[in-house]
Amino acid sequence: MNCKLTFKERAELGMEILAKQRPVTLEQARAQAKRLKEASTSKVKKER
């Protein structure tokens, strides 16, 4: 991976990747967040 990307190049690359993904409904996003929350094994959250 090329680590010498400018911020603009990195943003453009990210937008290209997002454009290739299928659209997600709000209900699908909520269901995914719920599944991830339930699957989380860590009961004690790390402090920053």
Secondary structure, 3 states (H helix, E strand, C coil): CCCCCCHHHHHHHHHHHHHHCCCCCHHHHHHHHHHHHHHCCCCCCCCC
